[in-house]
Amino acid sequence: MARMTKHSRKKTSSPTLSNTGFIGATFTDLDDLTKYEYYFSRKKLQITHHVLDGLLQGSSILFSQHGIPAHISCIYLPKQKKIGLVLSKTPFRRKEGKSYFINYLREVGHLNEDEKIKEHEIFNTGFIGVIFADLSKVERFTFQFELELLSQFLKGLIIPAKELFLRHNIQAYISSVELTNEGKIGFVLSKKPYDERKEADLYFIEYLKERGLYEEEEEEFIPIHSEKTLF
């Protein structure tokens, strides 16, 4: 009897996506982050805020390209141990975003009034709010812990941020995606509502496939034996 000698890929039918408003995705490969790995714990974040801000800046660009006035950036205040997302209807410079974040923290009583912080003038009148996390209870950071924080922030901070956009009548739909088998995390963006639990990952996979960045699993090789072939 002949023996199968060639691996074949699983034949999967393309999933049906009901939402026709998807406009793209921003993502990072976790393997690429290992080049920034450090081996001694640090007092300050080293990579989390940079990666998160990069993903959000890319998202803002995509929204802007499709006529959606949604601008979002990640700001980190190491001395105050606060990290947050600043949201606006109009583009803003990083210095303005930081100053707006500081003013917001003061207004809600999460910043010491006596603490001197250099601020910059705010010219942007389109700011609509802040979503933030307090890291004051974290004394030291490790590389692995930062990756865990990145995953948590993608999921935890983006939900209220999206709700804040919608509250201001900005139709910006965004959800976090994480493909553990591919080692990729990021955001899926749309100008229409969609079922995040069912469609976000499907769209992300199709998005990666189109760009040749998704490795489909191969079928397991099952040898077929006969009396003459014992291997």
Buried (B, 14 or more C-beta within 10 A) or exposed (E): EEEEEEEEEEEEEEEEBEBEBBBBBBBBEBEEBEEEEEEEEEEEBBBBBBBBBBBBBBBBBBBEEBEBBBBBBBBBBEEBBBBBBBBBBEBBEEEBBBBBBBBBBBEEEBBEEEEEBEEBEBEBEEBBBBBBBEBEEEEEBBBEBBBEBBBEBBBBBBBBBBEBBEEBEBBBBBBBBBBEEBEBBBBBBBBEEBEBEEBBBBBBBBBBEEEEEBEEEEEEEEEEEEEEEEE
